[in-house]
Amino acid sequence: MYRYDQYDHQIIQERVAQFRDQVRRRISDELTEDEFRILRLQNGLYMQRHAYMHRIAVPYGMLSSKQMHMLAHIARKYDRGYGHFTTRQNIQYNWIKLEEAPAILADLATVEMHAIQTSGNCVRNISSDQFAGVAADEIIDPRPYCEILRQWSTFHPEFAYLPRKFKIAINGAVEDRAAIGMHDIGLTVVKNDQGEIGFRVMVGGGLGRTPLIGATIREFLPWQHALTYIEAILRVYNQHGRRDNIYKARIKILLKALGAEEFARQVEAEWVDLKDSEATLTVEELQRVAACFTAPAYLTLPASDAAYEQEKATNKAFANWVMRNVKAHKVPGYAAVVLSLKKTGVPPGDITADQMDFVADLADRYSFGELRSAHEQNLILADVRQADLVSLWKEAKAHGLATPNIGLLTDMICCPGGDFCSLANAKSIPIAGAIAERFDNLDFLHDIGEIELNISGCINACGHHHIGNIGILGVDKDGSEWYQVSLGGAQGNDIAVGKIIGPSFSAGQMPEVIDRILQVYVRERTEDEKFIDTVRRLGIAPFKEYVYATPIKTELQHGEDAYA
């Protein structure tokens, strides 16, 4: 993974000193809260319902074990002993004291981490496939391009005050695991007929108040022009994006207003002056960055380990874990392992300081000292020998990190919601908890198969509810918390935005709503048909009809409607 050079170290140290002085001036009232707000946001510090929330950057989800140990230290020393991995592959802490925020940045700097551009109207963390570099279906490792974009966008003076936040994702595999269609810019690595590497460029994706899937504005962009072309896109957006209305400020609104063809024409026109400029990437520069992502010292192993296969054949619990949490690796004898942060009773994405230290130790012993975070809020050990899987599973299980539910109903994406976030209209963590408890039956979960259930506490869609097969959105109605349900959303190559099934529900009704949706699926599915495929085949009508057919009883007084 990328290591800081002298310039990186200098930049981060200067930022720590700068922010320490800004915090001092705020505490002494030399700065008003309005004056301080933009300064703290530039360092990932939000004011939430109960305390400050600090969001730490994890570039394209890559972490060393040393960095994970530091995240555990921060959780213990400055928070309440845990952290929360987000859908942007970052981690955030929810109980931070303002006066301690500079010390957090100073501690992070010792392990080459920071919180720069994790908030504000700038280019946010570049995200990517959590299996980048090891995926069996990978065309090319996208991480060097992610890193080049990270370096280019960090402190870029022209794009420090965009109309709104800006998100870029890169996918280098056949299967899209980076949800590129819901990003402001989504890049897919492709090869042309001559075998040359380039990118398919999508623009204008995004969730939130107006969910839209991005439009392809260029089928093939040679990799050498990645920076100049993205700069052209951002210039068009920076110049024409709306700043008068925060709800209309994202690039998706501009693209929709202009139309994809006209937007592409303007980008191409802007690119004329940028193409072949000094920002054009060279082979030497790509190789310099790519050298940070060389493969670890893999052993020469048989494609299949006999002891591992024997355990899988005789141990059902292990076999279930392998089926859901172990992924194919491009190197024979190795596998990628997903550590589930979705154990029932734990908020999705949360991890304790002790678990962080444990996971860091696992990485040292089993995966060359490296970890990844996924936008689905789980952790990855990317380079595990098949022969070590049984031992790793036993240890992870003992620490609550081996729930065999990856891709299943309880592997939910969930934002912090109203328990923490000041923007949220409703709580999301209790909804996730109630659903997880209702369906805490692994045999049932494995029977119904792959289902993506995403929950957001408000329309900002941090929980990606629009692209969940089942999406749950917290809404406010006359001061009460309600929940709107959508079906048919999906990420991946067939990314889609779900459709709302009807009037919203109370918190107490939600587990039964999910149960009724699943009953329709089980009744109507064909053999081996996934939930999303059943929804696509039937539409939402039969699900809607059954969910609303009879009242759903609940003891909760808040959020009850005509169906209660």
Solvent accessible surface area in square Angstrom, and as a share of the most:
residue,aa,sasa,rsa
1,M,30,0.13
2,Y,23,0.09
3,R,132,0.48
4,Y,29,0.11
5,D,58,0.30
6,Q,131,0.58
7,Y,141,0.54
8,D,22,0.12
9,H,71,0.32
10,Q,105,0.47
11,I,67,0.34
12,I,10,0.05
13,Q,94,0.42
14,E,99,0.44
15,R,31,0.11
16,V,9,0.05
17,A,63,0.49
18,Q,93,0.41
19,F,0,0.00
20,R,115,0.42
21,D,57,0.29
22,Q,16,0.07
23,V,4,0.03
24,R,122,0.44
25,R,74,0.27
26,R,52,0.19
27,I,97,0.49
28,S,62,0.40
29,D,110,0.57
30,E,100,0.45
31,L,20,0.10
32,T,76,0.44
33,E,62,0.28
34,D,121,0.63
35,E,91,0.41
36,F,0,0.00
37,R,129,0.47
38,I,77,0.39
39,L,38,0.19
40,R,16,0.06
41,L,21,0.11
42,Q,53,0.24
43,N,3,0.01
44,G,0,0.00
45,L,0,0.00
46,Y,47,0.18
47,M,90,0.40
48,Q,22,0.10
49,R,115,0.42
50,H,105,0.47
51,A,18,0.14
52,Y,30,0.11
53,M,2,0.01
54,H,0,0.00
55,R,39,0.14
56,I,0,0.00
57,A,6,0.05
58,V,0,0.00
59,P,32,0.20
60,Y,8,0.03
61,G,0,0.00
62,M,6,0.02
63,L,1,0.00
64,S,7,0.04
65,S,12,0.08
66,K,134,0.57
67,Q,13,0.06
68,M,0,0.00
69,H,64,0.28
70,M,32,0.14
71,L,0,0.00
72,A,0,0.00
73,H,68,0.30
74,I,0,0.00
75,A,0,0.00
76,R,118,0.43
77,K,124,0.53
78,Y,14,0.05
79,D,16,0.08
80,R,158,0.58
81,G,24,0.23
82,Y,44,0.17
83,G,1,0.01
84,H,5,0.02
85,F,0,0.00
86,T,15,0.09
87,T,18,0.10
88,R,26,0.09
89,Q,1,0.00
90,N,3,0.01
91,I,0,0.00
92,Q,9,0.04
93,Y,1,0.00
94,N,7,0.04
95,W,51,0.18
96,I,2,0.01
97,K,118,0.50
98,L,23,0.11
99,E,106,0.47
100,E,52,0.23
101,A,0,0.00
102,P,4,0.03
103,A,32,0.25
104,I,0,0.00
105,L,6,0.03
106,A,29,0.23
107,D,31,0.16
108,L,0,0.00
109,A,4,0.03
110,T,87,0.51
111,V,13,0.07
112,E,37,0.17
113,M,7,0.03
114,H,17,0.08
115,A,1,0.01
116,I,8,0.04
117,Q,29,0.13
118,T,2,0.01
119,S,0,0.00
120,G,20,0.20
121,N,59,0.30
122,C,11,0.06
123,V,3,0.02
124,R,25,0.09
125,N,14,0.07
126,I,3,0.02
127,S,6,0.04
128,S,2,0.02
129,D,4,0.02
130,Q,13,0.06
131,F,16,0.07
132,A,1,0.01
133,G,9,0.09
134,V,4,0.02
135,A,5,0.04
136,A,66,0.52
137,D,46,0.24
138,E,32,0.14
139,I,59,0.30
140,I,56,0.29
141,D,29,0.15
142,P,0,0.00
143,R,21,0.08
144,P,10,0.06
145,Y,9,0.03
146,C,0,0.00
147,E,0,0.00
148,I,10,0.05
149,L,3,0.02
150,R,25,0.09
151,Q,56,0.25
152,W,36,0.13
153,S,7,0.05
154,T,32,0.19
155,F,76,0.32
156,H,28,0.12
157,P,121,0.76
158,E,67,0.30
159,F,4,0.02
160,A,38,0.29
161,Y,128,0.49
162,L,4,0.02
163,P,10,0.06
164,R,49,0.18
165,K,28,0.12
166,F,0,0.00
167,K,40,0.17
168,I,0,0.00
169,A,0,0.00
170,I,0,0.00
171,N,1,0.01
172,G,1,0.01
173,A,1,0.01
174,V,99,0.57
175,E,73,0.33
176,D,12,0.06
177,R,50,0.18
178,A,4,0.03
179,A,1,0.01
180,I,12,0.06
181,G,1,0.01
182,M,13,0.06
183,H,7,0.03
184,D,0,0.00
185,I,0,0.00
186,G,0,0.00
187,L,1,0.00
188,T,14,0.08
189,V,0,0.00
190,V,21,0.12
191,K,117,0.50
192,N,40,0.20
193,D,143,0.74
194,Q,135,0.60
195,G,43,0.42
196,E,97,0.44
197,I,28,0.14
198,G,0,0.00
199,F,1,0.00
200,R,83,0.30
201,V,1,0.00
202,M,29,0.13
203,V,0,0.00
204,G,2,0.02
205,G,0,0.00
206,G,1,0.01
207,L,13,0.06
208,G,11,0.10
209,R,129,0.47
210,T,34,0.20
211,P,37,0.23
212,L,47,0.23
213,I,59,0.30
214,G,9,0.09
215,A,27,0.21
216,T,57,0.33
217,I,19,0.10
218,R,64,0.23
219,E,117,0.53
220,F,47,0.20
221,L,1,0.00
222,P,44,0.28
223,W,26,0.09
224,Q,59,0.26
225,H,21,0.10
226,A,5,0.04
227,L,16,0.08
228,T,1,0.00
229,Y,0,0.00
230,I,1,0.00
231,E,18,0.08
232,A,0,0.00
233,I,0,0.00
234,L,0,0.00
235,R,70,0.25
236,V,5,0.03
237,Y,0,0.00
238,N,30,0.15
239,Q,131,0.58
240,H,86,0.38
241,G,8,0.08
242,R,107,0.39
243,R,134,0.49
244,D,113,0.59
245,N,48,0.25
246,I,104,0.53
247,Y,126,0.48
248,K,79,0.34
249,A,2,0.01
250,R,32,0.12
251,I,0,0.00
252,K,10,0.04
253,I,22,0.11
254,L,19,0.09
255,L,17,0.09
256,K,128,0.54
257,A,85,0.66
258,L,59,0.29
259,G,30,0.29
260,A,36,0.28
261,E,153,0.69
262,E,54,0.24
263,F,0,0.00
264,A,17,0.13
265,R,137,0.50
266,Q,37,0.16
267,V,0,0.00
268,E,56,0.25
269,A,55,0.43
270,E,50,0.22
271,W,11,0.04
272,V,110,0.63
273,D,121,0.63
274,L,17,0.08
275,K,90,0.38
276,D,101,0.52
277,S,42,0.27
278,E,178,0.80
279,A,32,0.25
280,T,33,0.19
281,L,11,0.06
282,T,69,0.40
283,V,77,0.44
284,E,123,0.55
285,E,56,0.25
286,L,29,0.14
287,Q,112,0.50
288,R,114,0.41
289,V,0,0.00
290,A,34,0.27
291,A,63,0.49
292,C,38,0.23
293,F,15,0.06
294,T,100,0.58
295,A,75,0.58
296,P,45,0.28
297,A,87,0.68
298,Y,49,0.19
299,L,96,0.48
300,T,144,0.84
301,L,49,0.24
302,P,88,0.56
303,A,77,0.60
304,S,55,0.36
305,D,32,0.17
306,A,85,0.66
307,A,76,0.59
308,Y,15,0.06
309,E,65,0.29
310,Q,113,0.50
311,E,45,0.20
312,K,62,0.26
313,A,86,0.66
314,T,96,0.56
315,N,39,0.20
316,K,139,0.59
317,A,47,0.36
318,F,0,0.00
319,A,27,0.21
320,N,28,0.15
321,W,0,0.00
322,V,14,0.08
323,M,112,0.50
324,R,29,0.10
325,N,0,0.00
326,V,20,0.12
327,K,62,0.26
328,A,74,0.58
329,H,19,0.09
330,K,105,0.44
331,V,29,0.17
332,P,78,0.49
333,G,4,0.03
334,Y,9,0.03
335,A,5,0.04
336,A,0,0.00
337,V,0,0.00
338,V,4,0.03
339,L,0,0.00
340,S,0,0.00
341,L,4,0.02
342,K,7,0.03
343,K,99,0.42
344,T,41,0.24
345,G,65,0.62
346,V,62,0.36
347,P,38,0.24
348,P,9,0.05
349,G,0,0.00
350,D,18,0.09
351,I,1,0.01
352,T,61,0.35
353,A,4,0.03
354,D,97,0.50
355,Q,35,0.16
356,M,0,0.00
357,D,32,0.16
358,F,20,0.08
359,V,0,0.00
360,A,0,0.00
361,D,60,0.31
362,L,0,0.00
363,A,0,0.00
364,D,80,0.41
365,R,129,0.47
366,Y,30,0.11
367,S,1,0.01
368,F,88,0.37
369,G,14,0.13
370,E,38,0.17
371,L,0,0.00
372,R,6,0.02
373,S,0,0.00
374,A,2,0.01
375,H,10,0.05
376,E,33,0.15
377,Q,1,0.01
378,N,3,0.01
379,L,0,0.00
380,I,1,0.00
381,L,0,0.00
382,A,2,0.02
383,D,8,0.04
384,V,0,0.00
385,R,83,0.30
386,Q,23,0.10
387,A,54,0.42
388,D,25,0.13
389,L,0,0.00
390,V,28,0.16
391,S,53,0.34
392,L,0,0.00
393,W,16,0.06
394,K,115,0.49
395,E,49,0.22
396,A,0,0.00
397,K,114,0.48
398,A,84,0.65
399,H,81,0.36
400,G,15,0.14
401,L,2,0.01
402,A,7,0.05
403,T,29,0.17
404,P,17,0.11
405,N,0,0.00
406,I,18,0.09
407,G,24,0.23
408,L,0,0.00
409,L,0,0.00
410,T,7,0.04
411,D,16,0.08
412,M,2,0.01
413,I,6,0.03
414,C,1,0.00
415,C,12,0.07
416,P,17,0.11
417,G,0,0.00
418,G,9,0.09
419,D,38,0.20
420,F,29,0.12
421,C,25,0.15
422,S,62,0.40
423,L,118,0.59
424,A,9,0.07
425,N,61,0.31
426,A,0,0.00
427,K,78,0.33
428,S,0,0.00
429,I,30,0.15
430,P,63,0.39
431,I,4,0.02
432,A,1,0.01
433,G,25,0.25
434,A,36,0.28
435,I,0,0.00
436,A,8,0.07
437,E,119,0.53
438,R,107,0.39
439,F,7,0.03
440,D,90,0.47
441,N,82,0.42
442,L,72,0.36
443,D,93,0.48
444,F,67,0.28
445,L,3,0.02
446,H,39,0.17
447,D,82,0.43
448,I,1,0.01
449,G,19,0.18
450,E,69,0.31
451,I,1,0.01
452,E,54,0.24
453,L,1,0.00
454,N,3,0.02
455,I,0,0.00
456,S,1,0.00
457,G,0,0.00
458,C,13,0.08
459,I,42,0.21
460,N,61,0.31
461,A,3,0.03
462,C,68,0.41
463,G,0,0.00
464,H,15,0.07
465,H,6,0.03
466,H,21,0.10
467,I,2,0.01
468,G,0,0.00
469,N,6,0.03
470,I,0,0.00
471,G,0,0.00
472,I,0,0.00
473,L,10,0.05
474,G,0,0.00
475,V,28,0.16
476,D,75,0.39
477,K,86,0.37
478,D,153,0.80
479,G,67,0.64
480,S,27,0.17
481,E,56,0.25
482,W,16,0.06
483,Y,3,0.01
484,Q,46,0.21
485,V,0,0.00
486,S,10,0.06
487,L,1,0.01
488,G,13,0.13
489,G,0,0.00
490,A,7,0.05
491,Q,29,0.13
492,G,8,0.08
493,N,87,0.45
494,D,94,0.49
495,I,30,0.15
496,A,29,0.22
497,V,45,0.26
498,G,13,0.13
499,K,137,0.58
500,I,95,0.48
501,I,1,0.01
502,G,20,0.19
503,P,67,0.42
504,S,8,0.05
505,F,1,0.00
506,S,0,0.00
507,A,30,0.23
508,G,30,0.29
509,Q,0,0.00
510,M,0,0.00
511,P,17,0.10
512,E,41,0.19
513,V,0,0.00
514,I,0,0.00
515,D,30,0.16
516,R,25,0.09
517,I,0,0.00
518,L,3,0.02
519,Q,76,0.34
520,V,0,0.00
521,Y,4,0.02
522,V,63,0.36
523,R,139,0.51
524,E,60,0.27
525,R,66,0.24
526,T,73,0.42
527,E,159,0.72
528,D,138,0.72
529,E,26,0.12
530,K,96,0.40
531,F,0,0.00
532,I,19,0.10
533,D,58,0.30
534,T,0,0.00
535,V,6,0.03
536,R,108,0.39
537,R,118,0.43
538,L,55,0.28
539,G,30,0.29
540,I,36,0.18
541,A,67,0.52
542,P,32,0.20
543,F,0,0.00
544,K,87,0.37
545,E,128,0.58
546,Y,74,0.28
547,V,1,0.01
548,Y,31,0.12
549,A,65,0.50
550,T,76,0.44
551,P,77,0.48
552,I,5,0.02
553,K,166,0.70
554,T,32,0.19
555,E,164,0.74
556,L,82,0.41
557,Q,148,0.66
558,H,138,0.62
559,G,3,0.03
560,E,64,0.29
561,D,36,0.18
562,A,98,0.76
563,Y,64,0.24
564,A,41,0.32
